[in-house]
Amino acid sequence: MRTIQKGLMGLAGMVAVAALPALAEDSAKAAAEVERALHLQPNIDNGRQVYGTCAVCHMPEGWGTADGAYPQISGQLPSVIIKQLADIRGRNRDNPIMFPFAIPSTLGGLQNIADVAAYIARLPMNPDNTKGPGVDLEHGKKLYEDNCAECHGDRGQGDAENHVPLIQGQHFGYLVREFDWIRIGKRRNSDPKMVKQIQGFSPRDEMAVLDYVSRLPPPAEKLAQPGWVNPDFPAFVRPPGR
């Protein structure tokens, strides 16, 4: 049995090593698309048209769902949206649900990516995202300041130049899911520094810091007014509870 186990482990190692060139190629392809898309002049009117496909899951307002199954994307930095779309369509980020919508035959070329990213960034954000239980916030604040603020910003505002996501106003459930996926390597396009950093977090640490992050408020000028409905999609029928 021990010999079989060693053989299987060796085979798994060889498969992983063999996959490395393909992963590097995916990463390089995605990075090239990001660089080209960032230098395109966005067309907001076309971005509005392209977003019609995105609205099916993310909703016309871009607020996602309260359970975190779909994230809030409204107000996100354009460079981050461009990078994530390029990574998904280039298979540098595993996202089976998004992949069919990100490929060129559905989403279109790089101009469409630049356009829809600019449109999404202009959408006002949900003033009432779902938050954690609020029971360990001082611990969460310290963890955030010591581990997260350097990259994500002191208010969770992200970093456009380095494609670091804006995380303020994000749904708690989505934060938990992505944190876990980053830690186990499921989200392959994550910053290796972050992956290594959060592997040392205890369950208490994780819940505390993500609870704190879910309460980082977007600035007032980025928030929608209560009851706001995106006027660009007047005929959209929202499912119950969405």
SERO-591298 format. One line per 4 residues: number of its first residue (from 1); their letters; for each residue x negated, y negated, z negated of N, C-alpha, C. Coordinates in steps of 0.001 Angstrom, whole numbers, m for minus. Layout:
REM residues N
NUM = A = X/Y/Z/X/Y/Z/X/Y/Z ~ ...
END
This chain:
REM residues 242
1 = MRTI = m843/1212/0/0/0/0/m865/m1245/0 ~ m1933/m1226/m817/m2805/m2390/m887/m3469/m2656/465 ~ m3818/m1568/1161/m4446/m1720/2485/m3472/m2353/3468 ~ m2204/m1920/3406/m1182/m2487/4293/m987/m3962/3996
5 = QKGL = m928/m4303/2697/m746/m5702/2321/m1892/m6554/2831 ~ m3133/m6039/2700/m4287/m6795/3193/m4195/m6984/4693 ~ m3733/m5917/5384/m3606/m6020/6831/m2587/m7059/7244 ~ m1453/m7084/6537/m413/m8067/6841/m891/m9483/6565
9 = MGLA = m1613/m9651/5456/m2129/m10978/5126/m3136/m11434/6180 ~ m3955/m10496/6626/m4919/m10854/7659/m4242/m11234/8953 ~ m3184/m10491/9321/m2438/m10797/10533/m1777/m12156/10435 ~ m1189/m12454/9266/m562/m13761/9072/m1576/m14878/9207
13 = GMVA = m2767/m14636/8667/m3813/m15651/8788/m4214/m15887/10221 ~ m4336/m14781/11008/m4706/m14928/12412/m3635/m15668/13200 ~ m2355/m15375/12900/m1258/m16077/13572/m1309/m17558/13258 ~ m1555/m17888/11974/m1616/m19297/11570/m2756/m20016/12283
17 = VAAL = m3919/m19359/12362/m5065/m19974/13033/m4780/m20149/14520 ~ m4155/m19126/15120/m3835/m19215/16546/m2859/m20327/16842 ~ m2004/m20641/15855/m1005/m21690/16064/m1585/m23089/15946 ~ m2759/m23228/15348/m3322/m24552/15106/m3505/m25376/16381
21 = PALA = m4056/m24813/17479/m4191/m25625/18694/m2864/m26141/19221 ~ m1805/m25302/19138/m488/m25731/19598/44/m26862/18729 ~ m151/m26765/17404/296/m27829/16503/m444/m29127/16785 ~ m1735/m29023/17021/m2524/m30216/17323/m2065/m30843/18628
25 = EDSA = m1723/m29995/19600/m1242/m30511/20887/98/m31215/20726 ~ 1007/m30623/19918/2299/m31258/19648/2101/m32622/19001 ~ 1211/m32679/18027/950/m33919/17313/396/m34991/18249 ~ m532/m34600/19106/m1141/m35556/20027/m115/m36063/21040
29 = KAAA = 736/m35175/21514/1770/m35570/22473/2732/m36567/21841 ~ 3167/m36276/20616/4090/m37169/19921/3439/m38527/19673 ~ 2177/m38528/19262/1471/m39783/18979/1355/m40638/20237 ~ 1138/m40004/21378/1041/m40747/22631/2376/m41382/22995
33 = EVER = 3475/m40646/22756/4797/m41209/23039/5101/m42385/22117 ~ 4727/m42258/20853/4943/m43350/19904/4219/m44608/20364 ~ 2974/m44459/20734/2173/m45607/21147/2782/m46299/22356 ~ 3261/m45535/23313/3858/m46140/24517/5187/m46815/24182
37 = ALHL = 6014/m46146/23368/7332/m46703/23045/7229/m47987/22236 ~ 6223/m48078/21379/6066/m49265/20544/5764/m50514/21361 ~ 5249/m50334/22553/4877/m51480/23375/5951/m51846/24409 ~ 7090/m51191/24335/8187/m51510/25242/9067/m52608/24649
41 = QPNI = 9603/m53450/25504/10525/m54498/25061/11909/m53885/24890 ~ 12448/m53850/23670/13739/m53178/23478/14911/m53952/24042 ~ 15892/m53202/24526/17141/m53745/25041/18253/m53320/24084 ~ 18744/m54258/23298/19727/m53938/22259/21034/m53422/22857
45 = DNGR = 21460/m53985/23978/22706/m53526/24589/22602/m52066/25008 ~ 21464/m51691/25575/21280/m50288/25928/21158/m49431/24668 ~ 20493/m49970/23645/20388/m49240/22387/21741/m48922/21800 ~ 22685/m49848/21960/24054/m49631/21473/24686/m48450/22209
49 = QVYG = 24470/m48380/23506/25016/m47279/24290/24387/m45951/23885 ~ 23079/m45947/23727/22367/m44723/23344/22829/m44253/21965 ~ 23088/m45191/21075/23457/m44839/19701/24797/m44105/19630 ~ 25589/m44183/20661/26860/m43461/20667/26693/m41984/20371
53 = TCAV = 25596/m41395/20825/25317/m39987/20537/24948/m39800/19066 ~ 24174/m40720/18531/23723/m40628/17133/24884/m40784/16153 ~ 25884/m41597/16558/26982/m41943/15662/27802/m40726/15252 ~ 27766/m39674/16050/28555/m38484/15739/28178/m37924/14370
57 = CHMP = 26894/m37914/14043/26438/m37388/12753/26131/m38498/11745 ~ 25441/m39534/12208/25006/m40594/11298/26078/m41650/11057 ~ 27202/m41514/11758/28320/m42442/11682/27977/m43772/12384 ~ 28987/m44484/12892/28724/m45735/13621/27924/m46753/12806
61 = EGWG = 28095/m46738/11490/27383/m47692/10647/25939/m47269/10370 ~ 25598/m46015/10679/24252/m45518/10395/24043/m45194/8940 ~ 25133/m44988/8189/25030/m44774/6752/24904/m43302/6371 ~ 24950/m42386/7338/24835/m40978/7030/26007/m40490/6198
65 = TADG = 25742/m39516/5342/26792/m38948/4495/26363/m38980/3040 ~ 27339/m39107/2175/27058/m39266/748/26321/m38075/161 ~ 26540/m36872/715/25874/m35690/173/24423/m35582/626 ~ 23998/m36472/1511/22618/m36455/1966/22347/m35491/3100
69 = AYPQ = 23376/m34818/3605/23171/m33919/4742/22634/m34701/5937 ~ 23100/m35939/6076/22586/m36853/7098/22136/m38124/6384 ~ 20934/m38594/6654/20417/m39754/5933/21010/m41068/6410 ~ 20910/m42058/5570/21156/m43416/6031/19965/m43823/6915
73 = ISGQ = 20259/m44266/8129/19197/m44716/9033/19321/m46196/9353 ~ 20445/m46803/9009/20606/m48236/9257/19529/m49012/8513 ~ 19002/m50042/9160/17988/m50882/8537/16601/m50294/8527 ~ 16446/m49064/9046/15125/m48434/9032/14165/m49176/9959
77 = LPSV = 12890/m49129/9655/11884/m49804/10472/11850/m49190/11862 ~ 11856/m50010/12914/11864/m49454/14279/10712/m48495/14546 ~ 9517/m48820/14047/8372/m47945/14301/8558/m46571/13670 ~ 9261/m46522/12539/9521/m45247/11874/10508/m44418/12693
81 = IIKQ = 11570/m45064/13175/12562/m44353/13999/11902/m43806/15253 ~ 11085/m44624/15888/10382/m44193/17095/9505/m42987/16803 ~ 8760/m43051/15715/7857/m41944/15382/8621/m40661/15089 ~ 9699/m40758/14319/10440/m39547/13966/11082/m38918/15199
85 = LADI = 11645/m39734/16080/12241/m39198/17303/11185/m38550/18189 ~ 10045/m39195/18310/8963/m38625/19118/8455/m37333/18509 ~ 8351/m37283/17183/7882/m36075/16515/8874/m34928/16675 ~ 10156/m35229/16580/11171/m34184/16715/11186/m33630/18136
89 = RGRN = 11193/m34511/19130/11251/m34027/20510/9941/m33401/20946 ~ 8831/m33783/20297/7539/m33183/20595/7238/m31965/19746 ~ 8228/m31513/18933/8105/m30357/18040/7009/m30547/16986 ~ 6726/m31800/16668/5789/m32081/15587/6522/m32215/14260
93 = RDNP = 7854/m32219/14305/8680/m32170/13093/9814/m31202/13350 ~ 9960/m30198/12503/11002/m29197/12678/12345/m29760/12236 ~ 13252/m29925/13190/14595/m30398/12873/15552/m29812/13914 ~ 15991/m28563/13705/16820/m27894/14710/18111/m28624/15057
97 = IMFP = 18682/m29333/14080/19936/m30051/14354/19680/m31239/15273 ~ 18616/m31974/15002/18313/m33172/15787/17680/m32866/17138 ~ 16968/m31761/17232/16168/m31491/18433/16962/m31596/19739 ~ 18158/m30978/19843/18886/m31072/21115/19276/m32499/21494
101 = FAIP = 19392/m33373/20488/19777/m34752/20754/18584/m35659/21030 ~ 17384/m35167/20703/16177/m35982/20866/15435/m35697/22166 ~ 15703/m34554/22789/14970/m34188/23996/15316/m35133/25150 ~ 14406/m35289/26109/14618/m36248/27209/15915/m36043/27970
105 = STLG = 16350/m34794/28160/17569/m34555/28933/18815/m35093/28242 ~ 18738/m35307/26935/19864/m35868/26182/19625/m37336/25831 ~ 18516/m37602/25192/18231/m38960/24718/17713/m39867/25826 ~ 17046/m39270/26805/16449/m40086/27861/14979/m40353/27587
109 = GLQN = 14429/m41318/28311/13010/m41605/28224/12638/m42501/27062 ~ 11392/m42952/27078/10860/m43742/25969/11560/m45084/25824 ~ 12045/m45645/26928/12756/m46916/26827/14000/m46757/25961 ~ 14704/m45647/26124/15891/m45401/25300/15533/m45254/23829
113 = IADV = 14381/m44642/23550/13938/m44519/22158/13675/m45895/21561 ~ 12956/m46728/22297/12670/m48078/21807/13957/m48871/21614 ~ 14902/m48694/22524/16153/m49453/22469/17016/m49036/21282 ~ 17185/m47727/21086/18044/m47270/19995/17393/m47544/18646
117 = AAYI = 16070/m47509/18582/15378/m47831/17327/15631/m49279/16932 ~ 15583/m50168/17914/15836/m51581/17639/17280/m51809/17209 ~ 18205/m51081/17831/19621/m51225/17466/19867/m50734/16042 ~ 19333/m49571/15700/19516/m49001/14365/18933/m49931/13296
121 = ARLP = 17768/m50490/13583/17104/m51360/12607/17949/m52579/12267 ~ 18808/m52995/13190/19632/m54185/12970/20937/m53888/12248 ~ 21286/m52633/12117/22545/m52302/11444/22448/m52630/9950 ~ 23450/m53302/9392/23423/m53582/7952/23547/m52299/7148
125 = MNPD = 22900/m52274/5994/22802/m51054/5208/23970/m50879/4242 ~ 24206/m49619/3894/25257/m49252/2951/24977/m49885/1584 ~ 25901/m50667/1044/25678/m51268/m277/25932/m50298/m1422 ~ 26320/m49062/m1112/26693/m48116/m2165/26195/m46710/m1830
129 = NTKG = 24888/m46572/m1621/24331/m45239/m1382/24456/m44379/m2634 ~ 24474/m43063/m2468/24578/m42180/m3629/23264/m42156/m4397 ~ 23380/m42112/m5710/22216/m42212/m6594/22127/m41003/m7518 ~ 20966/m40847/m8134/20760/m39754/m9076/21466/m40017/m10391
133 = PGVD = 21278/m39111/m11363/22018/m39194/m12630/21611/m40349/m13532 ~ 20425/m40917/m13329/20026/m42087/m14117/19623/m41784/m15544 ~ 19045/m40609/m15792/18740/m40219/m17172/17247/m40287/m17519 ~ 16389/m40512/m16534/14938/m40467/m16792/14231/m41534/m15958
137 = LEHG = 14803/m42710/m15923/14347/m43717/m14971/13004/m44342/m15336 ~ 12697/m44462/m16597/11401/m45036/m16968/10257/m44130/m16512 ~ 10451/m42847/m16679/9461/m41881/m16210/9362/m41942/m14685 ~ 10515/m42045/m14020/10528/m42134/m12566/9844/m43390/m12055
141 = KKLY = 10053/m44491/m12743/9423/m45754/m12344/7910/m45657/m12424 ~ 7409/m45091/m13501/5957/m44956/m13658/5367/m44049/m12580 ~ 6051/m42939/m12311/5586/m42034/m11266/5554/m42739/m9914 ~ 6599/m43513/m9636/6658/m44219/m8362/5517/m45224/m8241
145 = EDNC = 5325/m46003/m9282/4279/m47017/m9246/2886/m46402/m9108 ~ 2680/m45246/m9734/1364/m44603/m9720/1102/m43794/m8460 ~ 2173/m43305/m7817/1985/m42353/m6728/2556/m42771/m5377 ~ 3580/m43608/m5378/4337/m43847/m4147/4232/m45271/m3605
149 = AECH = 4086/m46233/m4511/4163/m47642/m4105/3060/m48051/m3141 ~ 1908/m47415/m3245/784/m47785/m2380/1148/m47652/m907 ~ 1911/m46632/m561/2282/m46410/840/3685/m46928/1156 ~ 4658/m46597/294/6050/m46954/575/6407/m48376/145
153 = GDRG = 5497/m49046/m556/5765/m50406/m989/6368/m50463/m2374 ~ 6186/m51586/m3054/6661/m51699/m4423/8174/m51660/m4537 ~ 8874/m51966/m3452/10345/m51947/m3445/10892/m50880/m2495 ~ 10028/m49978/m2041/10466/m48946/m1113/10695/m49468/290
157 = QGDA = 10044/m50596/619/10296/m51266/1893/9561/m50646/3073 ~ 8680/m49677/2815/7972/m49020/3905/6860/m49866/4491 ~ 6276/m49351/5570/5134/m50012/6215/5252/m49782/7713 ~ 5666/m50815/8440/5901/m50677/9882/4633/m50316/10633
161 = ENHV = 3520/m50915/10261/2269/m50698/10996/1808/m49247/10909 ~ 2017/m48632/9756/1572/m47254/9554/2719/m46244/9647 ~ 3887/m46688/10099/5052/m45825/10313/5512/m45138/9021 ~ 5337/m45815/7896/5778/m45260/6611/7240/m45653/6393
165 = PLIQ = 8132/m44697/6164/9560/m45007/6098/9949/m45963/4983 ~ 10922/m46793/5295/11653/m47541/4280/12532/m46531/3556 ~ 12454/m46477/2235/13220/m45475/1484/14228/m46109/532 ~ 14251/m47423/453/15233/m48086/m409/16639/m47842/151
169 = GQHF = 17592/m47663/m742/18976/m47461/m319/19278/m46096/260 ~ 18357/m45141/120/18588/m43817/700/19394/m42938/m255 ~ 20181/m42037/320/21001/m41136/m494/20129/m40183/m1314 ~ 20507/m39992/m2567/19743/m39150/m3474/19594/m37726/m2940
173 = GYLV = 20668/m37164/m2430/20614/m35796/m1919/19623/m35625/m788 ~ 19546/m36608/77/18596/m36537/1183/17166/m36651/678 ~ 16955/m37530/m285/15617/m37675/m860/15132/m36361/m1459 ~ 16019/m35675/m2171/15650/m34398/m2800/15299/m33367/m1736
177 = REFD = 16129/m33263/m715/15884/m32265/334/14558/m32505/1041 ~ 14318/m33742/1442/13094/m34031/2190/11851/m33893/1314 ~ 11955/m34269/59/10836/m34100/m869/10432/m32627/m939 ~ 11431/m31759/m1066/11143/m30326/m1153/10561/m29808/161
181 = WIRI = 11100/m30258/1280/10596/m29807/2576/9168/m30294/2820 ~ 8880/m31505/2391/7513/m32018/2534/6550/m31183/1693 ~ 6949/m30879/483/6064/m30148/m429/5735/m28748/84 ~ 6718/m28064/699/6476/m26693/1149/5956/m26629/2583
185 = GKRR = 5796/m27794/3222/5234/m27814/4567/6242/m27672/5680 ~ 7536/m27662/5354/8573/m27531/6388/8627/m28770/7280 ~ 8362/m29931/6690/8343/m31163/7485/6889/m31412/7910 ~ 6534/m30893/9071/5137/m30786/9473/4467/m32128/9774
189 = NSDP = 5240/m33163/10023/4626/m34446/10375/4380/m35333/9154 ~ 4467/m34760/7976/4267/m35537/6748/2803/m35894/6556 ~ 2571/m36964/5830/1221/m37389/5486/579/m36326/4588 ~ m543/m35746/4999/m1190/m34705/4172/m1503/m35187/2765
193 = KMVK = m1786/m36475/2630/m2067/m37023/1301/m845/m36900/400 ~ 331/m37168/964/1554/m37067/175/1851/m35613/m166 ~ 1650/m34724/789/1901/m33305/542/1073/m32828/m644 ~ m193/m33143/m632/m1091/m32720/m1717/m691/m33371/m3030
197 = QIQG = m297/m34630/m2954/31/m35398/m4156/1237/m34830/m4883 ~ 2304/m34533/m4148/3550/m34131/m4806/3568/m32661/m5191 ~ 2610/m31882/m4716/2559/m30483/m5124/2297/m30336/m6622 ~ 1768/m31381/m7239/1539/m31349/m8675/2704/m31862/m9495
201 = FSPR = 3803/m32252/m8849/4962/m32760/m9574/5752/m31604/m10199 ~ 6147/m31796/m11436/7027/m30836/m12098/8466/m31095/m11654 ~ 9396/m30162/m11935/10801/m30429/m11613/11302/m31715/m12267 ~ 10862/m31982/m13482/11269/m33231/m14137/10732/m34438/m13369
205 = DEMA = 9468/m34370/m12972/8861/m35468/m12217/9635/m35740/m10931 ~ 9943/m34676/m10207/10651/m34821/m8936/11990/m35515/m9118 ~ 12790/m35014/m10046/14113/m35589/m10246/14020/m37038/m10719 ~ 13068/m37313/m11603/12943/m38661/m12152/12543/m39671/m11077
209 = VLDY = 11538/m39340/m10271/11062/m40303/m9285/12084/m40499/m8167 ~ 12764/m39441/m7754/13753/m39575/m6685/15004/m40299/m7173 ~ 15356/m40093/m8428/16455/m40856/m9028/16112/m42344/m9008 ~ 14875/m42652/m9392/14426/m44041/m9383/14450/m44615/m7965
213 = VSRL = 13963/m43843/m6991/13929/m44310/m5599/15339/m44580/m5086 ~ 16276/m43718/m5441/17654/m43890/m4957/18273/m45188/m5453 ~ 17660/m45795/m6465/18176/m47035/m7043/17388/m48269/m6602 ~ 16429/m48080/m5706/15704/m49236/m5172/16618/m49961/m4193
217 = PPPA = 17026/m51187/m4495/18021/m51848/m3650/17395/m52534/m2435 ~ 18028/m52410/m1286/17595/m53215/m151/17832/m54696/m458 ~ 17102/m55585/187/17362/m57008/m30/18769/m57380/429 ~ 19318/m58404/m191/20713/m58789/60/20997/m59028/1532
221 = EKLA = 20018/m59584/2240/20256/m59909/3650/20347/m58668/4544 ~ 19956/m57511/4025/20040/m56285/4814/21304/m55481/4513 ~ 22076/m55899/3518/23244/m55144/3102/24507/m55561/3845 ~ 25362/m54587/4117/26662/m54872/4712/27606/m55427/3658
225 = QPGW = 28585/m56148/4109/29635/m56595/3209/30532/m55413/2859 ~ 31135/m55405/1676/32030/m54301/1298/33114/m54084/2349 ~ 33310/m52833/2718/34336/m52508/3694/33935/m52710/5142 ~ 32667/m53042/5403/32232/m53300/6782/32368/m52052/7650
229 = VNPD = 32862/m52245/8851/32982/m51188/9853/32322/m51694/11125 ~ 31507/m50859/11729/30772/m51281/12924/31738/m51609/14068 ~ 31792/m52861/14486/32746/m53242/15530/32362/m52728/16917 ~ 31154/m52211/17059/30727/m51692/18360/31390/m50366/18713
233 = FPAF = 32040/m49727/17721/32677/m48425/17964/34107/m48449/17418 ~ 34969/m49277/18009/36317/m49454/17456/37197/m48211/17555 ~ 36915/m47322/18512/37761/m46151/18694/37251/m44919/17975 ~ 36157/m45064/17229/35569/m43894/16570/36470/m43413/15449
237 = VRPP = 36781/m42126/15471/37618/m41528/14420/36699/m40812/13431 ~ 36685/m41281/12219/35818/m40696/11201/36498/m39514/10526 ~ 35755/m38402/10361/36317/m37273/9636/36631/m37667/8197 ~ 37541/m36959/7534/37850/m37265/6128/36593/m37226/5264
241 = GR = 36449/m38234/4432/35323/m38290/3517/34022/m38767/4131 ~ 34055/m39197/5383/32845/m39649/6026/32870/m41170/6180
END
